[in-house]
């Protein structure tokens, strides 16, 4: 099959992203050089600059694309959930599960390396994290009576829940994408635990049923 120059460039760029995700995950961002990346995808060291300007730019691109993809998947799962009346919190978790199965750079690792990004790059990543948190907050308020809680507190809870989920995937000790029931239950338990100081016992015992009964 013959490819245009643009198609060939895109193939090489995608190969470069995949190689970077693999190496950043296995040996760490600082241990990886552009020469290492060029060698992995069979490019000369100088040729790599035809595709990226710096290793920092590559880290930013991977992090940005991964977050954008996860937000898209979560929104898609929530849309399906709203149509069939199922749990929005489960939909969020399912979005995490699907995203984790794509094999790219884990967001937990990417966020830990974000100190290597410049100010404008970190600002953009934070903007995406805020969007993700707002979606998680909506899923929590749909299942627990927590609308009265202050927005900063809700955002903190959403961030903590995200860190817990990312931690499960980053550890890579459980094949969660093939056994989603475990993570769905764990997410619910973690959310309930984080919200324990703000909920009454009945709320914790049956968040969905109690809310629907009171509506």
C-alpha positions in Angstrom: 0.0 0.0 0.0 1.3 3.4 -1.0 1.0 6.3 1.6 1.1 10.0 1.0 3.8 12.0 2.7 1.3 13.3 5.2 0.0 9.7 6.0 3.6 8.5 6.4 4.3 11.4 8.8 1.2 10.6 10.8 2.2 6.9 11.0 5.7 7.9 12.3 4.2 10.4 14.8 1.8 7.8 16.2 4.7 5.3 16.5 6.7 8.0 18.3 3.8 8.6 20.7 3.5 4.9 21.4 7.2 4.5 22.0 7.2 7.5 24.3 4.3 6.1 26.3 6.0 2.7 26.6 9.4 4.2 27.7 8.0 6.9 30.0 6.0 4.2 31.8 8.8 1.6 32.0 11.9 3.6 32.8 10.6 7.1 33.6 10.4 10.4 31.8 13.8 11.7 32.9 15.6 8.4 31.9 14.3 8.6 28.3 16.2 10.6 25.7 15.1 11.7 22.2 17.9 9.5 20.9 16.2 6.5 22.7 12.9 7.3 21.1 14.4 7.7 17.7 16.2 4.4 18.0 13.0 2.6 19.1 11.1 3.7 15.9 14.1 3.4 13.6 14.7 7.1 13.0 18.0 9.0 13.0 18.4 11.2 16.0 18.1 14.4 13.9 15.0 13.2 12.0 12.9 13.1 15.2 12.7 16.9 15.1 10.6 16.6 12.0 7.8 15.3 14.2 8.3 17.0 17.6 10.1 20.0 19.0 11.0 18.5 22.4 10.5 15.7 24.8 8.4 18.1 26.9 6.1 18.7 24.0 5.7 15.0 23.6 4.8 14.5 27.3 2.2 17.3 27.0 0.7 15.9 23.8 0.4 12.5 25.4 -1.2 13.8 28.6 -3.6 16.2 26.7 -4.8 13.5 24.3 -5.2 10.9 27.0 -7.3 13.2 29.1 -9.4 14.4 26.2 -10.0 10.8 25.2 -11.0 9.8 28.7 -13.4 12.7 29.0 -15.0 11.8 25.7 -15.4 8.1 26.8 -16.9 9.1 30.2 -19.4 11.5 28.5 -20.3 8.7 26.0 -20.9 6.2 28.8 -23.0 8.8 30.8 -25.1 9.5 27.7 -25.9 5.8 27.4 -26.6 5.6 31.1 -29.0 8.4 31.0 -30.9 6.7 28.3 -31.3 3.5 30.2 -31.6 5.0 33.6 -28.6 3.2 35.1 -26.0 4.6 37.5 -24.0 7.7 36.4 -21.3 6.8 38.8 -21.0 3.3 37.2 -20.9 5.1 33.8 -18.0 7.2 34.9 -16.2 4.1 36.2 -16.9 2.3 32.9 -15.3 5.2 31.1 -12.2 4.8 33.1 -12.1 1.1 32.4 -12.5 1.5 28.6 -9.8 4.2 28.6 -7.4 2.1 30.6 -7.6 -0.7 28.0 -6.1 1.4 25.2 -2.5 0.8 26.4 -1.4 4.5 26.2 0.5 6.4 28.8 -1.4 6.2 32.1 -2.8 9.5 33.3 -1.6 8.8 36.8 2.0 8.7 35.5 1.4 11.7 33.2 0.1 13.9 36.0 3.0 12.9 38.2 5.3 14.1 35.5 3.4 17.3 34.9 6.0 19.3 36.8 8.2 18.9 33.7 5.7 20.9 31.6 5.8 24.6 31.2 3.2 27.0 32.8 0.8 27.2 29.8 0.9 23.4 29.3 0.1 22.8 33.0 -2.7 25.3 32.8 -4.3 23.4 29.9 -3.9 20.1 31.7 -5.6 21.6 34.8 -8.4 22.9 32.6 -9.1 19.3 31.3 -8.8 17.9 34.9 -11.4 20.5 36.0 -13.8 19.4 33.2 -13.3 15.8 34.3 -13.9 16.6 37.9 -17.1 18.5 37.1 -18.5 15.4 35.4 -17.6 13.2 38.4 -19.2 15.7 40.8 -22.4 15.5 38.7 -22.3 11.7 38.9 -21.9 11.8 42.7 -24.7 14.3 43.2 -27.0 12.1 41.1 -26.5 9.3 43.6 -25.9 11.0 46.9 -27.7 14.0 48.5 -24.6 16.2 48.5 -25.8 19.2 46.5 -25.5 21.3 49.7 -21.7 20.7 49.9 -19.4 23.5 48.8 -18.0 23.3 45.3 -14.4 23.2 46.4 -15.1 20.3 48.7 -16.9 18.4 46.0 -14.0 19.0 43.6 -11.6 17.7 46.2 -13.7 14.5 46.6 -13.8 14.1 42.8 -10.0 14.5 42.6 -9.4 12.0 45.3 -11.8 9.5 43.7 -9.9 10.0 40.4 -6.6 9.4 42.1 -7.9 6.1 43.6 -9.1 4.9 40.2 -5.9 5.9 38.4 -4.0 4.2 41.2 -5.7 0.8 40.5 -4.8 1.0 36.8 -1.3 2.3 37.3 -0.5 -0.6 39.6 -1.5 -2.9 36.8 -1.9 -5.8 39.2 -5.5 -6.5 38.3 -6.9 -7.1 34.8 -9.8 -4.7 35.6 -10.9 -4.2 32.0 -11.8 -7.9 31.9 -13.4 -7.9 35.4 -15.2 -4.6 35.7 -17.5 -5.7 38.4 -14.7 -5.4 41.0 -13.9 -1.8 40.0 -17.6 -0.8 39.9 -18.1 -2.0 43.4 -14.8 -0.5 44.6 -15.7 2.9 43.1 -19.0 2.9 44.9 -17.4 1.9 48.2 -14.6 4.5 47.8 -17.2 7.2 47.0 -19.3 6.3 50.0 -16.2 6.3 52.2 -15.1 9.7 51.1 -18.7 11.0 51.7 -19.2 9.3 55.0 -18.7 12.5 57.1 -21.4 14.3 55.1 -24.1 11.6 54.8 -26.6 9.9 57.1 -26.5 6.1 57.6 -29.6 5.6 55.4 -28.0 7.5 52.6 -24.9 5.3 52.6 -26.9 2.1 52.8 -28.9 2.8 49.6 -28.0 5.9 47.7 -30.0 5.1 44.6 -33.1 3.6 46.2 -33.4 6.2 48.9 -33.1 9.1 46.5 -35.7 7.6 44.1 -38.0 6.9 46.9 -37.9 10.5 48.2 -38.4 12.0 44.8 
